[in-house]
Amino acid sequence: MASDAHAMTPHRALEIGGIATFAGLEGWLAVRLWHATASLESVLTLTLAAVAGYLAADFGSGVAHWAFDRYGTEQTPVVGQNFIKPFREHHVDPKGMTLHDFVETNGNNCIATAPVVALGLTADLTSQHGLFAAMFCGAMSLFVFGTNQFHKWSHEDALPAWVRGLQRAHLILGVRHHDVHHTPPFDRYYCITSGLLNPLLTAVRFFPRMEGLIFRLTGVRAGQGDAQYAATRKAS
């Protein structure tokens, strides 16, 4: 019998389907890229695309994290319950996500990235541009898939030595690095794939500038929903 947290709801079924679809598409793309790799030039192209995908995933994780942290509420249509609420709860209970199973941790990211992998499968692998595009889509999606797992590991106390090694090498999100974000008011260091881009984005004030631009264009001020949620949870 599944626990209440892991009961087979429609969204959990969608997450399981998303994981299976993502895995199948990534495997198919990997096979196609393997057979298309026939020269040193193609190896260099694929390597550059993989690095670009890795950095794009870190940037994308920061933008998504920032958006769900700073805008909207649990009642926001489509994303409120499945995306905004978990981020808001995470600020109040950072260890809560360590109780999530594989499906709950990674399902949403697979749903979001499966179409990107499918797009990579449409690339013309006979050209270097096509190889770059296909590998970029596959690598970025793979690292986006890993983002929530890396985030979860940054909050766990007992981890395998190889995971600690990746954290120390700054290849995935590290504990001390992510602790910066968990300092109230939770308004910096949003990138949670590797966090490599956090110092740069903080130095150029990327997210505060974005919030200022959005406020000037729409009159919507960032962070109000998160502050209200935290106050409500602490009072309850």
C-alpha atoms as an extended CHARMM CRD file, in Angstrom:
* protein
*
       236  EXT
         1         1  MET       CA              0.0000000000        0.0000000000        0.0000000000  PROA      1               0.0000000000
         2         2  ALA       CA              1.4470000000        3.3830000000       -1.0040000000  PROA      2               0.0000000000
         3         3  SER       CA              1.7930000000        6.0270000000        1.6750000000  PROA      3               0.0000000000
         4         4  ASP       CA             -0.3470000000        9.1680000000        1.4050000000  PROA      4               0.0000000000
         5         5  ALA       CA              2.6940000000       11.1110000000        0.2060000000  PROA      5               0.0000000000
         6         6  HSD       CA              3.3540000000        8.6090000000       -2.5750000000  PROA      6               0.0000000000
         7         7  ALA       CA             -0.2270000000        7.6690000000       -3.4530000000  PROA      7               0.0000000000
         8         8  MET       CA             -0.9910000000        7.2160000000       -7.1530000000  PROA      8               0.0000000000
         9         9  THR       CA             -2.5340000000       10.5760000000       -7.9550000000  PROA      9               0.0000000000
        10        10  PRO       CA             -3.0210000000       11.8020000000      -11.5410000000  PROA      10              0.0000000000
        11        11  HSD       CA              0.0220000000       14.0580000000      -11.2070000000  PROA      11              0.0000000000
        12        12  ARG       CA              2.2080000000       11.2240000000       -9.8730000000  PROA      12              0.0000000000
        13        13  ALA       CA              1.1440000000        9.0710000000      -12.8090000000  PROA      13              0.0000000000
        14        14  LEU       CA              2.1280000000       11.9370000000      -15.0960000000  PROA      14              0.0000000000
        15        15  GLU       CA              5.5090000000       12.1670000000      -13.3300000000  PROA      15              0.0000000000
        16        16  ILE       CA              6.1510000000        8.4290000000      -13.8130000000  PROA      16              0.0000000000
        17        17  GLY       CA              5.2180000000        8.7290000000      -17.4780000000  PROA      17              0.0000000000
        18        18  GLY       CA              7.4730000000       11.7590000000      -17.7970000000  PROA      18              0.0000000000
        19        19  ILE       CA             10.4410000000        9.9020000000      -16.2970000000  PROA      19              0.0000000000
        20        20  ALA       CA              9.9460000000        6.9130000000      -18.6290000000  PROA      20              0.0000000000
        21        21  THR       CA              9.5520000000        9.1650000000      -21.6710000000  PROA      21              0.0000000000
        22        22  PHE       CA             12.5830000000       11.2590000000      -20.7430000000  PROA      22              0.0000000000
        23        23  ALA       CA             14.7670000000        8.1710000000      -20.2430000000  PROA      23              0.0000000000
        24        24  GLY       CA             13.7020000000        6.6860000000      -23.5690000000  PROA      24              0.0000000000
        25        25  LEU       CA             14.2970000000        9.9020000000      -25.5000000000  PROA      25              0.0000000000
        26        26  GLU       CA             17.7070000000       10.5160000000      -23.8710000000  PROA      26              0.0000000000
        27        27  GLY       CA             18.7690000000        6.9640000000      -24.6600000000  PROA      27              0.0000000000
        28        28  TRP       CA             17.6580000000        7.2940000000      -28.2760000000  PROA      28              0.0000000000
        29        29  LEU       CA             19.4910000000       10.6130000000      -28.6420000000  PROA      29              0.0000000000
        30        30  ALA       CA             22.6680000000        9.1830000000      -27.0810000000  PROA      30              0.0000000000
        31        31  VAL       CA             22.7020000000        6.2940000000      -29.5670000000  PROA      31              0.0000000000
        32        32  ARG       CA             22.2150000000        8.6540000000      -32.5110000000  PROA      32              0.0000000000
        33        33  LEU       CA             25.0170000000       10.9310000000      -31.3050000000  PROA      33              0.0000000000
        34        34  TRP       CA             27.3470000000        7.9870000000      -30.7460000000  PROA      34              0.0000000000
        35        35  HSD       CA             26.8980000000        6.8190000000      -34.3270000000  PROA      35              0.0000000000
        36        36  ALA       CA             27.3170000000       10.3680000000      -35.6380000000  PROA      36              0.0000000000
        37        37  THR       CA             30.6670000000       10.8810000000      -33.9040000000  PROA      37              0.0000000000
        38        38  ALA       CA             33.2140000000       10.1350000000      -36.6030000000  PROA      38              0.0000000000
        39        39  SER       CA             35.9700000000       12.7740000000      -36.3110000000  PROA      39              0.0000000000
        40        40  LEU       CA             37.9520000000       14.8890000000      -33.8720000000  PROA      40              0.0000000000
        41        41  GLU       CA             35.9080000000       17.8960000000      -34.9950000000  PROA      41              0.0000000000
        42        42  SER       CA             32.6850000000       16.1640000000      -34.0140000000  PROA      42              0.0000000000
        43        43  VAL       CA             34.1410000000       15.2150000000      -30.6100000000  PROA      43              0.0000000000
        44        44  LEU       CA             35.1040000000       18.8440000000      -29.9550000000  PROA      44              0.0000000000
        45        45  THR       CA             31.6700000000       20.0280000000      -31.0840000000  PROA      45              0.0000000000
        46        46  LEU       CA             29.9270000000       17.5940000000      -28.7540000000  PROA      46              0.0000000000
        47        47  THR       CA             32.2150000000       18.5500000000      -25.8560000000  PROA      47              0.0000000000
        48        48  LEU       CA             31.5260000000       22.2650000000      -26.2830000000  PROA      48              0.0000000000
        49        49  ALA       CA             27.7940000000       21.5790000000      -26.5700000000  PROA      49              0.0000000000
        50        50  ALA       CA             27.8350000000       19.4980000000      -23.3850000000  PROA      50              0.0000000000
        51        51  VAL       CA             29.5750000000       22.2970000000      -21.4500000000  PROA      51              0.0000000000
        52        52  ALA       CA             27.1370000000       24.8580000000      -22.8530000000  PROA      52              0.0000000000
        53        53  GLY       CA             24.2230000000       22.6220000000      -21.8590000000  PROA      53              0.0000000000
        54        54  TYR       CA             25.6260000000       22.2310000000      -18.3540000000  PROA      54              0.0000000000
        55        55  LEU       CA             25.8920000000       25.9950000000      -17.8760000000  PROA      55              0.0000000000
        56        56  ALA       CA             22.4790000000       26.5920000000      -19.4640000000  PROA      56              0.0000000000
        57        57  ALA       CA             20.9180000000       24.1130000000      -17.0280000000  PROA      57              0.0000000000
        58        58  ASP       CA             22.4540000000       25.9660000000      -14.0820000000  PROA      58              0.0000000000
        59        59  PHE       CA             21.1920000000       29.2990000000      -15.4050000000  PROA      59              0.0000000000
        60        60  GLY       CA             17.7620000000       27.8540000000      -16.1550000000  PROA      60              0.0000000000
        61        61  SER       CA             17.5160000000       26.3690000000      -12.6580000000  PROA      61              0.0000000000
        62        62  GLY       CA             18.2550000000       29.8130000000      -11.2340000000  PROA      62              0.0000000000
        63        63  VAL       CA             15.6220000000       31.5540000000      -13.3380000000  PROA      63              0.0000000000
        64        64  ALA       CA             12.9600000000       28.9520000000      -12.4980000000  PROA      64              0.0000000000
        65        65  HSD       CA             13.8880000000       28.9490000000       -8.8010000000  PROA      65              0.0000000000
        66        66  TRP       CA             13.7980000000       32.7480000000       -8.6910000000  PROA      66              0.0000000000
        67        67  ALA       CA             10.4390000000       32.9290000000      -10.4850000000  PROA      67              0.0000000000
        68        68  PHE       CA              8.7360000000       30.3600000000       -8.2400000000  PROA      68              0.0000000000
        69        69  ASP       CA             10.2870000000       31.8670000000       -5.0990000000  PROA      69              0.0000000000
        70        70  ARG       CA              9.4680000000       35.4640000000       -5.8340000000  PROA      70              0.0000000000
        71        71  TYR       CA              6.2350000000       35.5180000000       -7.8360000000  PROA      71              0.0000000000
        72        72  GLY       CA              2.7890000000       33.9720000000       -7.5810000000  PROA      72              0.0000000000
        73        73  THR       CA              1.0880000000       31.9880000000       -4.8310000000  PROA      73              0.0000000000
        74        74  GLU       CA             -0.1770000000       28.4810000000       -4.1710000000  PROA      74              0.0000000000
        75        75  GLN       CA             -3.3830000000       29.5400000000       -5.9350000000  PROA      75              0.0000000000
        76        76  THR       CA             -1.6380000000       30.5190000000       -9.1810000000  PROA      76              0.0000000000
        77        77  PRO       CA             -3.2080000000       28.4440000000      -11.9960000000  PROA      77              0.0000000000
        78        78  VAL       CA             -1.2300000000       25.4730000000      -13.3730000000  PROA      78              0.0000000000
        79        79  VAL       CA              2.0270000000       26.0480000000      -11.4460000000  PROA      79              0.0000000000
        80        80  GLY       CA              0.7580000000       27.0250000000       -7.9820000000  PROA      80              0.0000000000
        81        81  GLN       CA              0.3860000000       23.6430000000       -6.3200000000  PROA      81              0.0000000000
        82        82  ASN       CA              3.0060000000       21.6490000000       -8.2010000000  PROA      82              0.0000000000
        83        83  PHE       CA              5.8230000000       24.1950000000       -8.4770000000  PROA      83              0.0000000000
        84        84  ILE       CA              5.3580000000       27.3460000000       -6.3560000000  PROA      84              0.0000000000
        85        85  LYS       CA              4.1150000000       25.6020000000       -3.2050000000  PROA      85              0.0000000000
        86        86  PRO       CA              7.0800000000       23.1640000000       -2.9440000000  PROA      86              0.0000000000
        87        87  PHE       CA              9.5720000000       26.0510000000       -3.2140000000  PROA      87              0.0000000000
        88        88  ARG       CA              7.7530000000       28.0550000000       -0.5340000000  PROA      88              0.0000000000
        89        89  GLU       CA              7.5430000000       25.0330000000        1.7740000000  PROA      89              0.0000000000
        90        90  HSD       CA             11.2370000000       24.4190000000        1.2370000000  PROA      90              0.0000000000
        91        91  HSD       CA             12.1840000000       27.7350000000        2.8400000000  PROA      91              0.0000000000
        92        92  VAL       CA             10.1920000000       26.8490000000        5.9570000000  PROA      92              0.0000000000
        93        93  ASP       CA             11.3020000000       23.1980000000        6.0610000000  PROA      93              0.0000000000
        94        94  PRO       CA             14.5770000000       22.7580000000        4.1010000000  PROA      94              0.0000000000
        95        95  LYS       CA             14.9470000000       19.1100000000        5.1540000000  PROA      95              0.0000000000
        96        96  GLY       CA             11.4520000000       18.1890000000        3.9740000000  PROA      96              0.0000000000
        97        97  MET       CA             12.5590000000       17.4200000000        0.4350000000  PROA      97              0.0000000000
        98        98  THR       CA             14.9550000000       14.7370000000        1.6980000000  PROA      98              0.0000000000
        99        99  LEU       CA             11.8660000000       12.6080000000        2.3890000000  PROA      99              0.0000000000
       100       100  HSD       CA             10.7750000000       12.7210000000       -1.2540000000  PROA      100             0.0000000000
       101       101  ASP       CA             11.2250000000        9.5500000000       -3.3060000000  PROA      101             0.0000000000
       102       102  PHE       CA             12.8110000000        9.4430000000       -6.7720000000  PROA      102             0.0000000000
       103       103  VAL       CA              9.5510000000       10.1290000000       -8.6010000000  PROA      103             0.0000000000
       104       104  GLU       CA              8.5380000000       13.1050000000       -6.4770000000  PROA      104             0.0000000000
       105       105  THR       CA             12.0590000000       14.5350000000       -6.6460000000  PROA      105             0.0000000000
       106       106  ASN       CA             12.6170000000       14.2070000000      -10.3860000000  PROA      106             0.0000000000
       107       107  GLY       CA              9.2650000000       13.7690000000      -12.1070000000  PROA      107             0.0000000000
       108       108  ASN       CA              8.4340000000       17.4130000000      -12.7930000000  PROA      108             0.0000000000
       109       109  ASN       CA             11.8170000000       18.1120000000      -14.3510000000  PROA      109             0.0000000000
       110       110  CYS       CA             11.4090000000       15.1310000000      -16.6660000000  PROA      110             0.0000000000
       111       111  ILE       CA              7.9960000000       16.3840000000      -17.7710000000  PROA      111             0.0000000000
       112       112  ALA       CA              9.4890000000       19.7990000000      -18.5070000000  PROA      112             0.0000000000
       113       113  THR       CA             12.5560000000       18.5780000000      -20.4200000000  PROA      113             0.0000000000
       114       114  ALA       CA             11.2350000000       15.6220000000      -22.4310000000  PROA      114             0.0000000000
       115       115  PRO       CA             10.0450000000       17.9710000000      -25.2150000000  PROA      115             0.0000000000
       116       116  VAL       CA             13.5150000000       19.5550000000      -25.3420000000  PROA      116             0.0000000000
       117       117  VAL       CA             15.1460000000       16.1420000000      -25.8430000000  PROA      117             0.0000000000
       118       118  ALA       CA             12.5710000000       15.3910000000      -28.5420000000  PROA      118             0.0000000000
       119       119  LEU       CA             13.5690000000       18.6430000000      -30.2380000000  PROA      119             0.0000000000
       120       120  GLY       CA             17.2010000000       17.5160000000      -30.1630000000  PROA      120             0.0000000000
       121       121  LEU       CA             16.2100000000       14.3490000000      -32.0020000000  PROA      121             0.0000000000
       122       122  THR       CA             15.0450000000       16.4360000000      -34.9570000000  PROA      122             0.0000000000
       123       123  ALA       CA             18.5210000000       17.9320000000      -35.5440000000  PROA      123             0.0000000000
       124       124  ASP       CA             20.4940000000       17.0780000000      -38.6730000000  PROA      124             0.0000000000
       125       125  LEU       CA             23.4620000000       15.1230000000      -37.3190000000  PROA      125             0.0000000000
       126       126  THR       CA             25.3660000000       15.2970000000      -40.6020000000  PROA      126             0.0000000000
       127       127  SER       CA             26.3710000000       18.8910000000      -39.8540000000  PROA      127             0.0000000000
       128       128  GLN       CA             28.4010000000       20.3120000000      -36.9680000000  PROA      128             0.0000000000
       129       129  HSD       CA             25.6160000000       22.7740000000      -36.2090000000  PROA      129             0.0000000000
       130       130  GLY       CA             23.1530000000       19.9200000000      -35.9770000000  PROA      130             0.0000000000
       131       131  LEU       CA             25.4880000000       17.9260000000      -33.7320000000  PROA      131             0.0000000000
       132       132  PHE       CA             25.8900000000       20.9270000000      -31.4320000000  PROA      132             0.0000000000
       133       133  ALA       CA             22.1400000000       21.5270000000      -31.2600000000  PROA      133             0.0000000000
       134       134  ALA       CA             21.3410000000       17.8850000000      -30.5240000000  PROA      134             0.0000000000
       135       135  MET       CA             24.0080000000       17.5400000000      -27.8250000000  PROA      135             0.0000000000
       136       136  PHE       CA             23.0590000000       20.8850000000      -26.2860000000  PROA      136             0.0000000000
       137       137  CYS       CA             19.4160000000       19.8080000000      -25.9880000000  PROA      137             0.0000000000
       138       138  GLY       CA             20.3790000000       16.4180000000      -24.5650000000  PROA      138             0.0000000000
       139       139  ALA       CA             23.0160000000       17.6870000000      -22.1280000000  PROA      139             0.0000000000
       140       140  MET       CA             20.9620000000       20.6150000000      -20.8770000000  PROA      140             0.0000000000
       141       141  SER       CA             17.9730000000       18.3400000000      -20.3210000000  PROA      141             0.0000000000
       142       142  LEU       CA             20.0920000000       15.7410000000      -18.5490000000  PROA      142             0.0000000000
       143       143  PHE       CA             21.4830000000       18.3100000000      -16.1210000000  PROA      143             0.0000000000
       144       144  VAL       CA             18.0480000000       19.8500000000      -15.5970000000  PROA      144             0.0000000000
       145       145  PHE       CA             16.8300000000       16.3450000000      -14.7900000000  PROA      145             0.0000000000
       146       146  GLY       CA             19.5900000000       16.0600000000      -12.1840000000  PROA      146             0.0000000000
       147       147  THR       CA             18.9460000000       19.4930000000      -10.6600000000  PROA      147             0.0000000000
       148       148  ASN       CA             16.3690000000       18.4850000000       -8.0570000000  PROA      148             0.0000000000
       149       149  GLN       CA             18.4500000000       15.4460000000       -7.1060000000  PROA      149             0.0000000000
       150       150  PHE       CA             21.5260000000       17.6410000000       -6.6410000000  PROA      150             0.0000000000
       151       151  HSD       CA             19.4060000000       20.0750000000       -4.6300000000  PROA      151             0.0000000000
       152       152  LYS       CA             18.1050000000       17.2500000000       -2.4500000000  PROA      152             0.0000000000
       153       153  TRP       CA             21.6390000000       15.9770000000       -1.8350000000  PROA      153             0.0000000000
       154       154  SER       CA             22.6970000000       19.4690000000       -0.6920000000  PROA      154             0.0000000000
       155       155  HSD       CA             20.2840000000       19.0700000000        2.2470000000  PROA      155             0.0000000000
       156       156  GLU       CA             21.0350000000       15.4540000000        3.1890000000  PROA      156             0.0000000000
       157       157  ASP       CA             23.3730000000       14.5950000000        6.0520000000  PROA      157             0.0000000000
       158       158  ALA       CA             24.5570000000       11.1450000000        4.9380000000  PROA      158             0.0000000000
       159       159  LEU       CA             25.7640000000       10.8740000000        1.3600000000  PROA      159             0.0000000000
       160       160  PRO       CA             27.9720000000        8.4590000000       -0.5980000000  PROA      160             0.0000000000
       161       161  ALA       CA             31.6020000000        9.4940000000       -0.9120000000  PROA      161             0.0000000000
       162       162  TRP       CA             31.3000000000        9.9890000000       -4.6770000000  PROA      162             0.0000000000
       163       163  VAL       CA             28.4820000000       12.5210000000       -4.2120000000  PROA      163             0.0000000000
       164       164  ARG       CA             30.5490000000       14.4370000000       -1.6410000000  PROA      164             0.0000000000
       165       165  GLY       CA             33.4100000000       14.3710000000       -4.1310000000  PROA      165             0.0000000000
       166       166  LEU       CA             31.2720000000       15.9250000000       -6.8630000000  PROA      166             0.0000000000
       167       167  GLN       CA             30.1120000000       18.5940000000       -4.4090000000  PROA      167             0.0000000000
       168       168  ARG       CA             33.6640000000       19.4140000000       -3.3220000000  PROA      168             0.0000000000
       169       169  ALA       CA             34.6900000000       19.6770000000       -6.9830000000  PROA      169             0.0000000000
       170       170  HSD       CA             31.7880000000       22.1480000000       -7.5140000000  PROA      170             0.0000000000
       171       171  LEU       CA             30.4070000000       19.9710000000      -10.3100000000  PROA      171             0.0000000000
       172       172  ILE       CA             27.0640000000       19.7030000000       -8.5250000000  PROA      172             0.0000000000
       173       173  LEU       CA             25.4340000000       21.9130000000       -5.9020000000  PROA      173             0.0000000000
       174       174  GLY       CA             27.3680000000       21.9200000000       -2.6260000000  PROA      174             0.0000000000
       175       175  VAL       CA             26.0590000000       22.2190000000        0.9240000000  PROA      175             0.0000000000
       176       176  ARG       CA             27.8740000000       25.4020000000        2.0090000000  PROA      176             0.0000000000
       177       177  HSD       CA             27.2840000000       27.0420000000       -1.3240000000  PROA      177             0.0000000000
       178       178  HSD       CA             23.5370000000       26.4260000000       -1.1360000000  PROA      178             0.0000000000
       179       179  ASP       CA             23.3960000000       27.5780000000        2.4930000000  PROA      179             0.0000000000
       180       180  VAL       CA             23.8510000000       31.1200000000        1.1480000000  PROA      180             0.0000000000
       181       181  HSD       CA             20.4070000000       30.9120000000       -0.4470000000  PROA      181             0.0000000000
       182       182  HSD       CA             18.8480000000       29.6720000000        2.7860000000  PROA      182             0.0000000000
       183       183  THR       CA             19.7480000000       32.8630000000        4.6100000000  PROA      183             0.0000000000
       184       184  PRO       CA             16.6060000000       35.0700000000        4.8920000000  PROA      184             0.0000000000
       185       185  PRO       CA             15.2170000000       36.7250000000        2.8280000000  PROA      185             0.0000000000
       186       186  PHE       CA             16.2390000000       33.9140000000        0.4190000000  PROA      186             0.0000000000
       187       187  ASP       CA             16.8940000000       36.3910000000       -2.3980000000  PROA      187             0.0000000000
       188       188  ARG       CA             20.2030000000       35.2660000000       -3.9200000000  PROA      188             0.0000000000
       189       189  TYR       CA             22.1360000000       32.1800000000       -5.1000000000  PROA      189             0.0000000000
       190       190  TYR       CA             19.1180000000       30.7190000000       -6.9030000000  PROA      190             0.0000000000
       191       191  CYS       CA             21.0530000000       28.4220000000       -9.2760000000  PROA      191             0.0000000000
       192       192  ILE       CA             20.8220000000       24.8550000000       -7.9670000000  PROA      192             0.0000000000
       193       193  THR       CA             22.3250000000       22.5800000000      -10.6220000000  PROA      193             0.0000000000
       194       194  SER       CA             25.9700000000       23.3130000000       -9.8570000000  PROA      194             0.0000000000
       195       195  GLY       CA             25.6710000000       26.8700000000       -8.5440000000  PROA      195             0.0000000000
       196       196  LEU       CA             28.6870000000       27.8850000000      -10.6370000000  PROA      196             0.0000000000
       197       197  LEU       CA             26.8510000000       30.9090000000      -12.0290000000  PROA      197             0.0000000000
       198       198  ASN       CA             25.6590000000       32.2170000000       -8.6610000000  PROA      198             0.0000000000
       199       199  PRO       CA             28.6880000000       34.4510000000       -7.8880000000  PROA      199             0.0000000000
       200       200  LEU       CA             28.5480000000       36.0290000000      -11.3640000000  PROA      200             0.0000000000
       201       201  LEU       CA             24.7780000000       36.6070000000      -11.3070000000  PROA      201             0.0000000000
       202       202  THR       CA             25.0590000000       38.0790000000       -7.8170000000  PROA      202             0.0000000000
       203       203  ALA       CA             27.9360000000       40.3700000000       -8.8270000000  PROA      203             0.0000000000
       204       204  VAL       CA             25.9730000000       41.8320000000      -11.7550000000  PROA      204             0.0000000000
       205       205  ARG       CA             22.7420000000       41.9570000000       -9.6710000000  PROA      205             0.0000000000
       206       206  PHE       CA             20.9280000000       40.0160000000      -12.3780000000  PROA      206             0.0000000000
       207       207  PHE       CA             17.8450000000       39.0210000000      -10.3760000000  PROA      207             0.0000000000
       208       208  PRO       CA             17.3470000000       42.3600000000       -8.5410000000  PROA      208             0.0000000000
       209       209  ARG       CA             17.5890000000       44.1010000000      -11.9110000000  PROA      209             0.0000000000
       210       210  MET       CA             15.0000000000       41.7110000000      -13.3590000000  PROA      210             0.0000000000
       211       211  GLU       CA             12.6930000000       42.3790000000      -10.4130000000  PROA      211             0.0000000000
       212       212  GLY       CA             13.0950000000       46.1080000000      -10.8870000000  PROA      212             0.0000000000
       213       213  LEU       CA             12.2780000000       45.8110000000      -14.5860000000  PROA      213             0.0000000000
       214       214  ILE       CA              9.1910000000       43.6860000000      -13.8960000000  PROA      214             0.0000000000
       215       215  PHE       CA              8.0060000000       46.1650000000      -11.2620000000  PROA      215             0.0000000000
       216       216  ARG       CA              8.4070000000       49.0870000000      -13.6520000000  PROA      216             0.0000000000
       217       217  LEU       CA              6.5420000000       47.2710000000      -16.4210000000  PROA      217             0.0000000000
       218       218  THR       CA              3.7580000000       45.6420000000      -14.3790000000  PROA      218             0.0000000000
       219       219  GLY       CA              3.6840000000       47.1710000000      -10.9010000000  PROA      219             0.0000000000
       220       220  VAL       CA              4.0950000000       43.6900000000       -9.3970000000  PROA      220             0.0000000000
       221       221  ARG       CA              6.5730000000       43.6130000000       -6.5110000000  PROA      221             0.0000000000
       222       222  ALA       CA              8.6370000000       40.4560000000       -5.9840000000  PROA      222             0.0000000000
       223       223  GLY       CA              8.7430000000       38.4130000000       -2.7920000000  PROA      223             0.0000000000
       224       224  GLN       CA              5.3680000000       39.3200000000       -1.3120000000  PROA      224             0.0000000000
       225       225  GLY       CA              3.8450000000       35.8530000000       -1.6780000000  PROA      225             0.0000000000
       226       226  ASP       CA              6.8810000000       34.1500000000       -0.1720000000  PROA      226             0.0000000000
       227       227  ALA       CA              6.9270000000       36.5000000000        2.8360000000  PROA      227             0.0000000000
       228       228  GLN       CA              3.2140000000       35.9460000000        3.4420000000  PROA      228             0.0000000000
       229       229  TYR       CA              3.6090000000       32.1700000000        3.1820000000  PROA      229             0.0000000000
       230       230  ALA       CA              6.5150000000       32.1190000000        5.6430000000  PROA      230             0.0000000000
       231       231  ALA       CA              4.6000000000       34.2940000000        8.1170000000  PROA      231             0.0000000000
       232       232  THR       CA              1.5190000000       32.0690000000        7.8730000000  PROA      232             0.0000000000
       233       233  ARG       CA              3.5130000000       28.8790000000        8.4070000000  PROA      233             0.0000000000
       234       234  LYS       CA              5.3780000000       30.2790000000       11.4140000000  PROA      234             0.0000000000
       235       235  ALA       CA              2.1250000000       31.4400000000       12.9910000000  PROA      235             0.0000000000
       236       236  SER       CA              0.4310000000       28.0500000000       12.5420000000  PROA      236             0.0000000000
